[in-house]
């Protein structure tokens, strides 16, 4: 028996009398049923009724019914749609190769999927008369032959279908006793609708969490970063331990801080500890604390990081460097949520979430016997991989501009921006040190520039010419069309000396397109003869960057 609060079914037919018995049958077992025609009024009812399942009668509705079906599927993705071209005939027309399936792909006896108007390999012939306008054979209309309104071997003949269960006399009347039972079919479709609605609800919840999340100091519009931030926002709401993986300088600590900031623990402390910077004895004391007299120089009791982070989050950076003896005590805490201070006997319990990070392959260390496998799985409840900067090229200039503004303010110098040469150099450079290297590079350039513009010569990095394989990395899944377009245009501009006219000819696009992109990206191009409007002004908010800053001595 369906739950009546949830089980809403809409029967769509231009002849309500033909689906009346279906409505009565469905209502009799507990479904809430409404009927409508395949028209604007029907869509109005759709909005008000919000059905989980819609069953569309294609026999008498013709093109209107098919259009209703297609529009409904686009507009209401959480609703399961069923259709039947011949509700009185099990398995659709005899001799047809059309599978009797629901629109979701599940086999449904007596119903067929209809995704568009009569199409090859699975088309449905819509009925506009008392019987079919065309016989159905092998999923397509054959000859359009109609004879007395019944189906035999894919053609209509003699007024009765094989076995005597056709419409008879060509009138297309559908006796209730010959109609397929929609109840089990609707129940199966209802379950799929519930799954779809749950998926939509969970997706909306995730997007709502992401929209409310705070990501201080994290800048990234690349799809890989947007996916990462969405995952951070979701995981932050839980108690699960998190393992953050990524190369040095990718911003793992910022990700850990965001997990804390967006969690229910944000009111408590966020404690950090670099495990690689301390010896075994000091690390143990830092983590678990010590009693007075526990070792030479321990002149008083000291709380460890676990106690300091009680109710909050403890971030263990470079977790791969924890010595084996400390790994054992850390594992015990993760299992029992209790520990003893160094030199003490009192067992302490604290509520701490562990977020660990490493730039090494922990599973490789496990295989080498240098890291405990059971500790690895305790830490790796949720894994977050931070992409290197070279894999998110669209973020390079955004990050560089952010670091430039901050460095200029901290050093109290006026720097207007980057020259085009500097921008192109930063886009080409692979940044092996990732975001940390970019930040240090920009800060140094801001201090050393003599012109108010950061030029390529101010950047302490060496220009590189990307190999073909490096450039083609943009073509792999994960790169956006915008990134591929930018790479193609900027590389071509460099190859032709900055001429937008010649770049447009090489790329096979209009010069205006090139000029628009140059302006959008904050670049400029060197004018060439006959290229009078190559040099484009930027927005009023940002002065136009010179191609290269000139230094007067």
VOGU-3710 file (C-alpha; in Angstrom, 3 decimals, decimal comma):
1> xxxxxxxxxx> 0,000/0,000/0,000  1,562/3,327/-1,003  1,917/6,203/1,423  -0,933/8,499/0,400  0,890/11,644/1,500  3,643/10,949/-0,983  2,027/8,834/-3,684  0,687/11,418/-6,145  -0,052/10,230/-9,684  -1,083/12,381/-12,634
11> xxxxxxxxxx> -2,896/10,737/-15,571  -2,536/12,796/-18,748  -4,946/12,105/-21,597  -6,973/14,097/-24,082  -9,785/11,588/-23,455  -10,282/11,432/-19,683  -12,958/8,770/-20,071  -10,348/6,357/-21,444  -8,237/6,641/-18,259  -11,140/6,840/-15,794
21> xxxxxxxxxx> -10,860/3,182/-14,802  -7,091/3,629/-14,281  -7,768/6,559/-11,968  -10,319/4,512/-10,009  -7,965/1,534/-9,763  -5,033/3,643/-8,540  -7,212/5,586/-6,095  -8,588/2,325/-4,765  -5,173/1,193/-3,531  -4,268/4,501/-1,896
31> xxxxxxxxxx> -2,719/6,697/-4,571  -3,775/10,332/-4,840  -4,764/10,674/-8,502  -5,537/13,632/-10,725  -6,277/13,709/-14,451  -5,612/16,416/-17,015  -5,152/16,979/-20,717  -1,808/17,504/-22,507  -2,187/21,284/-22,578  -1,366/24,474/-20,668
41> xxxxxxxxxx> -4,034/23,753/-18,091  -2,426/20,381/-17,554  0,939/21,986/-16,821  -0,760/24,365/-14,432  -2,137/21,361/-12,554  1,321/19,792/-12,703  2,764/22,780/-10,821  0,028/22,692/-8,176  -0,186/18,927/-7,755  3,561/18,136/-7,966
51> xxxxxxxxxx> 3,148/14,443/-8,854  5,799/11,805/-8,279  4,586/9,829/-11,310  2,936/11,059/-14,511  1,362/8,601/-16,953  0,834/10,058/-20,431  -1,658/8,589/-22,891  -0,185/9,006/-26,383  -3,071/7,370/-28,242  -5,425/10,301/-28,698
61> xxxxxxxxxx> -3,182/13,242/-27,830  -1,031/13,120/-30,908  1,756/15,688/-31,074  0,367/17,531/-28,037  0,851/14,470/-25,839  4,389/13,889/-27,077  5,241/17,562/-26,560  3,738/17,389/-23,046  5,883/14,356/-22,325  9,096/15,946/-23,572
71> xxxxxxxxxx> 8,477/19,263/-21,850  7,507/17,506/-18,638  10,700/15,506/-18,544  12,755/18,677/-18,996  10,804/20,739/-16,467  10,249/18,120/-13,760  13,351/15,893/-13,552  12,296/14,433/-10,189  9,052/13,059/-11,634  8,951/9,617/-13,251
81> xxxxxxxxxx> 7,121/9,648/-16,596  5,370/6,640/-18,115  3,549/6,461/-21,428  1,534/3,926/-23,380  0,736/4,061/-27,079  -1,675/1,098/-26,778  -2,818/0,657/-23,211  -5,006/-2,317/-24,148  -2,218/-4,395/-25,620  0,472/-5,972/-23,482
91> xxxxxxxxxx> 3,963/-5,415/-24,815  2,908/-2,747/-27,316  2,190/-3,688/-30,942  2,693/-7,253/-32,018  5,864/-7,709/-33,991  7,344/-4,489/-32,597  10,931/-4,427/-31,451  10,150/-1,601/-29,029  11,036/-2,707/-25,508  8,235/-2,305/-22,998
101> xxxxxxxxxx> 10,129/-0,004/-20,676  9,610/3,054/-18,531  11,351/6,281/-19,409  13,946/5,519/-16,769  14,945/2,363/-18,581  13,313/-0,234/-16,311  11,382/-2,972/-18,141  7,687/-2,320/-17,669  5,246/-4,741/-19,353  2,538/-2,966/-21,273
111> xxxxxxxxxx> 4,241/0,426/-21,326  6,844/1,868/-23,634  9,276/4,744/-23,318  8,665/7,791/-25,444  11,459/10,333/-25,590  10,589/12,166/-28,771  8,237/12,198/-31,718  8,427/9,255/-34,083  12,176/8,553/-34,301  14,325/5,757/-35,625
121> xxxxxxxxxx> 15,052/2,709/-33,452  12,384/3,213/-30,861  9,846/5,620/-32,277  6,271/5,740/-31,059  3,420/6,267/-33,503  0,976/8,707/-31,927  -2,677/7,929/-32,406  -4,957/10,631/-33,766  -7,895/8,464/-34,756  -9,943/5,761/-33,113
131> xxxxxxxxxx> -7,149/3,316/-33,844  -3,530/3,703/-34,866  -2,565/5,881/-37,812  0,236/3,520/-38,696  1,264/-0,032/-37,925  4,302/-0,413/-35,713  6,955/-2,810/-36,910  10,566/-2,863/-35,603  10,116/0,397/-33,745  9,050/2,495/-36,756
141> xxxxxxxxxx> 5,880/3,206/-38,679  5,484/0,856/-41,606  3,462/2,040/-44,588  0,996/3,873/-42,355  -1,526/1,100/-43,090  -4,706/0,858/-41,041  -7,305/-1,830/-41,698  -10,291/-2,226/-39,373  -8,276/-1,192/-36,324  -6,546/-4,233/-34,869
151> xxxxxxxxxx> -2,953/-5,390/-34,862  -1,582/-8,562/-36,427  2,152/-9,008/-37,128  2,767/-5,310/-36,939  -0,130/-4,361/-39,300  -3,740/-3,531/-38,555  -6,249/-5,998/-39,948  -9,544/-7,793/-39,395  -10,693/-5,823/-36,376  -9,154/-7,996/-33,674
161> xxxxxxxxxx> -5,720/-8,535/-32,260  -4,236/-12,042/-31,963  -5,856/-13,862/-29,140  -8,938/-11,693/-29,302  -7,666/-9,025/-26,929  -7,477/-6,126/-29,367  -9,719/-3,109/-29,553  -12,140/-4,704/-32,003  -14,202/-3,029/-34,726  -11,541/-0,340/-35,134
171> xxxxxxxxxx> -13,150/1,906/-32,493  -10,142/1,840/-30,172  -12,386/1,452/-27,097  -10,458/0,131/-24,155  -12,445/-2,337/-22,068  -11,531/-2,134/-18,411  -11,056/-5,883/-18,234  -8,445/-5,736/-21,056  -6,528/-2,772/-19,687  -3,114/-3,334/-18,129
181> xxxxxxxxxx> -2,890/-2,944/-14,364  -0,943/0,270/-13,761  -0,588/-0,253/-10,016  2,641/-2,333/-9,969  4,106/-0,187/-12,751  3,343/3,068/-10,953  4,689/1,652/-7,682  8,013/0,868/-9,344  8,121/4,271/-11,008  7,262/5,893/-7,665
191> xxxxxxxxxx> 10,303/4,315/-6,072  12,524/5,746/-8,797  10,882/9,120/-8,292  11,675/9,008/-4,590  15,311/8,249/-5,356  15,442/11,165/-7,812  13,830/13,533/-5,338  16,243/12,447/-2,614  19,146/13,114/-4,961  17,795/16,581/-5,790
201> xxxxxxxxxx> 17,256/17,315/-2,104  20,775/16,202/-1,154  22,248/18,223/-4,034  20,316/21,313/-2,984  21,436/20,806/0,601  25,071/20,546/-0,500  24,746/23,716/-2,581  23,123/25,517/0,358  25,953/24,446/2,640  28,505/25,629/0,088
211> xxxxxxxxxx> 26,785/28,993/-0,313  26,904/29,565/3,444  30,464/28,338/3,923  33,376/30,688/4,551  36,683/30,147/2,807  38,978/32,871/4,078  42,142/33,250/2,016  41,158/30,421/-0,348  40,949/31,633/-3,938  39,989/29,288/-6,739
221> xxxxxxxxxx> 37,495/29,304/-9,588  38,917/26,277/-11,411  36,487/23,303/-11,437  38,904/21,204/-9,384  38,960/23,829/-6,646  35,209/24,364/-6,731  34,704/20,624/-6,292  37,196/20,608/-3,427  35,475/23,490/-1,628  32,095/21,808/-2,007
231> xxxxxxxxxx> 33,525/18,666/-0,426  35,089/20,696/2,394  31,755/22,371/3,126  30,004/19,004/3,344  32,648/17,220/5,395  32,997/20,143/7,803  29,536/19,422/9,212  30,555/15,948/10,388  32,820/14,527/13,108  34,860/12,432/10,672
241> xxxxxxxxxx> 38,640/12,558/10,717  40,089/14,007/7,517  43,330/13,298/5,676  44,467/16,121/3,373  46,869/15,170/0,591  48,802/17,517/-1,646  52,196/18,773/-2,699  54,088/21,262/-0,572  52,737/24,771/-0,915  49,254/23,868/-2,160
251> xxxxxxxxxx> 47,490/25,282/0,908  46,690/22,202/2,991  46,690/24,218/6,210  44,134/26,640/4,767  41,899/23,700/3,871  42,220/22,352/7,422  41,362/25,772/8,850  38,293/25,942/6,590  37,136/22,542/7,828  37,252/23,899/11,365
261> xxxxxxxxxx> 35,795/27,297/10,496  32,744/25,759/8,802  32,120/23,087/11,440  30,080/23,047/14,625  33,419/23,298/16,447  34,223/26,713/15,045  33,643/28,314/18,456  36,449/26,235/19,972  40,177/26,320/19,252  41,965/25,298/16,069
271> xxxxxxxxxx> 45,347/23,922/17,177  48,194/23,283/14,715  51,282/21,111/15,062  53,993/20,367/12,518  55,048/16,804/13,266  58,206/17,020/11,145  59,739/19,846/13,161  60,047/17,967/16,471  62,029/15,045/17,835  60,208/11,943/19,091
281> xxxxxxxxxx> 60,305/12,877/22,793  59,343/16,489/22,192  56,544/15,495/19,797  55,063/13,098/22,345  55,110/15,802/25,004  53,611/18,360/22,619  50,766/16,043/21,724  49,883/14,506/25,069  51,408/16,919/27,598  53,593/15,918/30,551
291> xxxxxxxxxx> 53,589/15,807/34,311  56,023/17,686/36,498  59,293/15,754/36,722  58,498/13,535/33,742  61,909/14,344/32,259  64,807/16,719/32,816  63,548/20,280/32,650  59,891/19,351/33,248  59,470/21,678/36,229  55,685/21,852/35,962
301> xxxxxxxxxx> 52,697/20,095/34,480  51,987/21,038/30,880  48,870/20,486/28,795  49,418/18,905/25,400  47,790/19,841/22,098  44,989/17,327/22,602  43,883/19,049/25,782  44,290/22,494/24,235  42,074/21,470/21,304  39,331/19,929/23,478
311> xxxxxxxxxx> 36,002/20,660/21,770  37,808/21,878/18,655  40,125/20,654/15,916  43,750/19,474/15,996  45,640/19,830/12,725  48,631/17,486/12,414  50,768/18,596/9,506  53,374/16,252/7,986  51,721/13,278/9,684  54,007/10,962/7,708
321> xxxxxxxxxx> 56,942/12,054/9,918  55,450/10,792/13,199  57,841/8,210/14,765  56,547/4,625/15,283  56,351/4,919/19,093  54,187/8,027/18,847  52,081/6,403/16,125  51,022/3,757/18,652  49,843/6,336/21,187  48,101/8,346/18,475
331> xxxxxxxxxx> 46,294/5,213/17,270  45,101/4,488/20,799  43,667/7,970/21,091  41,824/7,644/17,775  40,344/4,328/18,904  39,517/5,109/22,546  39,503/8,925/22,614  41,683/8,807/25,735  45,358/9,188/26,646  47,801/9,799/29,503
341> xxxxxxxxxx> 50,281/12,626/29,832  53,961/11,736/29,612  55,046/10,621/33,080  51,455/10,420/34,361  48,941/7,693/35,221  45,699/9,640/34,969  43,630/8,736/31,909  42,192/11,788/30,205  39,300/11,964/27,756  38,855/14,816/25,298
351> xxxxxxxxxx> 36,591/15,580/22,336  38,907/16,476/19,464  38,549/16,181/15,717  41,756/15,168/13,948  42,689/16,663/10,585  46,000/15,380/9,245  47,998/16,382/6,181  50,952/15,066/4,229  52,733/15,555/0,926  53,799/11,901/0,802
361> xxxxxxxxxx> 52,110/8,696/-0,287  51,095/7,177/3,052  50,080/3,850/1,523  53,576/3,553/0,060  54,993/4,170/3,537  52,622/1,527/4,897  53,916/-0,993/2,370  57,462/-0,135/3,408  56,604/-0,661/7,066  57,265/2,976/7,994
371> xxxxxxxxxx> 53,676/3,889/8,807  51,095/1,802/10,637  48,321/0,523/8,409  45,701/0,666/11,179  46,610/4,297/11,911  46,384/5,095/8,195  42,797/3,865/8,018  41,855/5,678/11,225  43,104/8,942/9,753  41,830/8,358/6,227
381> xxxxxxxxxx> 38,102/8,415/6,993  37,630/11,234/4,489  40,350/12,084/1,997  40,731/15,512/0,416  43,283/15,945/-2,376  44,429/19,505/-3,046  45,418/20,007/-6,714  48,800/21,549/-7,562  48,778/25,036/-9,038  49,908/23,789/-12,465
391> xxxxxxxxxx> 46,634/21,840/-12,720  44,506/24,948/-12,118  46,042/27,530/-14,477  42,960/29,742/-14,485  43,658/30,574/-10,836  47,249/31,779/-11,314  46,507/35,416/-12,170  43,699/35,686/-9,630  46,057/34,510/-6,900  48,853/36,734/-8,178
401> xxxxxxxxxx> 46,631/39,835/-8,089  45,523/38,965/-4,554  49,107/38,590/-3,352  50,128/41,784/-5,141  47,466/43,871/-3,405  48,297/42,430/-0,024  52,072/42,813/-0,433  51,686/46,395/-1,650  49,563/47,260/1,395  51,917/45,555/3,851
411> xxxxxxxxxx> 54,990/47,265/2,380  53,212/50,588/1,860  54,177/50,851/-1,795  52,060/51,758/-4,798  51,991/49,024/-7,400  49,334/49,190/-10,105  49,564/45,642/-11,405  51,427/43,305/-13,730  52,624/44,052/-17,243  51,483/41,799/-20,040
421> xxxxxxxxxx> 54,926/40,213/-20,183  54,724/39,402/-16,471  51,248/37,916/-16,844  52,274/35,689/-19,730  55,392/34,572/-17,859  53,356/33,604/-14,809  50,863/31,716/-16,967  53,665/29,757/-18,663  55,631/28,954/-15,515  54,854/25,504/-13,997
431> xxxxxxxxxx> 55,086/26,646/-10,327  56,714/23,568/-8,771  56,418/25,253/-5,360  52,706/25,851/-5,962  50,819/28,691/-4,275  53,564/29,317/-1,706  56,103/29,902/-4,476  53,700/32,219/-6,306  53,111/34,228/-3,143  56,829/34,609/-2,417
441> xxxxxxxxxx> 57,529/35,492/-6,044  54,912/38,246/-6,109  55,983/39,676/-2,751  59,606/39,901/-3,909  58,571/41,516/-7,181  56,427/44,111/-5,394  59,394/45,128/-3,248  61,862/45,291/-6,146  59,814/46,919/-8,905  60,966/50,425/-9,857
451> xxxxxxxxxx> 58,155/51,503/-12,164  54,882/50,875/-10,345  54,251/47,895/-12,606  55,574/44,389/-11,924  57,408/43,379/-15,100  58,716/39,975/-16,151  62,242/41,045/-15,123  60,988/41,681/-11,587  59,799/38,102/-11,190  62,516/35,779/-9,806
461> xxxxxxxxxx> 61,492/32,925/-12,091  62,969/31,773/-15,360  60,857/31,957/-18,534  60,026/28,565/-19,954  58,586/27,518/-23,281  56,030/24,786/-22,677  56,531/21,576/-24,569  53,705/20,497/-26,816  52,706/17,854/-24,302  52,550/20,492/-21,557
471> xxxxxxxxxx> 50,230/22,662/-23,600  48,038/19,733/-24,490  47,491/19,022/-20,808  44,782/21,653/-21,058  42,881/19,347/-23,371  42,452/16,567/-20,845  39,240/16,243/-18,820  39,201/18,833/-16,085  40,193/21,819/-18,216  37,366/24,181/-19,064
481> xxxxxxxxxx> 36,644/25,512/-22,540  37,521/28,965/-21,236  40,987/27,745/-20,231  41,561/26,073/-23,589  40,436/29,239/-25,383  42,721/31,411/-23,303  45,694/29,138/-23,900  45,101/29,122/-27,665  44,696/32,896/-27,949  47,585/33,891/-25,677
491> xxxxxxxxxx> 49,995/31,423/-27,287  49,016/32,598/-30,758  49,404/36,266/-29,783  52,911/35,545/-28,557  53,748/33,671/-31,745  52,639/36,557/-34,018  54,191/39,335/-31,989  50,966/40,488/-30,314  49,015/41,343/-33,471  45,326/40,666/-32,958
501> xxxxxxxxxx> 44,749/40,735/-36,719  47,294/38,023/-37,428  46,220/36,018/-34,378  42,631/36,088/-35,630  43,722/34,857/-39,064  45,708/31,994/-37,563  42,884/30,966/-35,228  40,146/31,386/-37,816  38,089/33,754/-35,674  37,254/37,430/-35,923
511> xxxxxxxxxx> 39,699/40,094/-34,765  36,963/41,511/-32,548  36,774/38,209/-30,695  40,505/38,288/-30,005  40,317/41,932/-28,927  37,383/41,248/-26,617  39,237/38,383/-24,921  42,396/40,469/-24,572  40,399/43,159/-22,806  38,478/40,644/-20,684
521> xxxxxxxxxx> 41,691/39,026/-19,441  43,385/42,312/-18,674  46,080/41,853/-21,313  47,204/44,171/-24,098  48,634/43,440/-27,532  51,339/45,178/-29,479  49,909/46,977/-32,464  51,237/46,204/-35,891  50,799/48,031/-39,208  47,147/47,923/-40,221
531> xxxxxxxxxx> 46,179/46,831/-36,696  45,011/50,229/-35,508  42,725/49,129/-32,692  44,794/46,251/-31,337  45,649/48,158/-28,179  42,493/48,054/-26,120  41,736/49,986/-22,942  40,798/47,996/-19,875  38,007/48,861/-17,494  38,151/52,114/-15,575
541> xxxxxxxxxx> 38,755/50,152/-12,390  42,160/48,967/-13,557  44,706/50,956/-15,570  45,869/49,368/-18,781  48,961/47,257/-18,246  51,946/48,075/-20,453  53,418/45,287/-22,531  56,664/45,760/-20,632  57,646/48,411/-18,131  60,408/50,771/-19,212
551> xxx> 63,016/51,619/-16,625  64,643/54,977/-16,564  68,036/55,317/-14,959
//
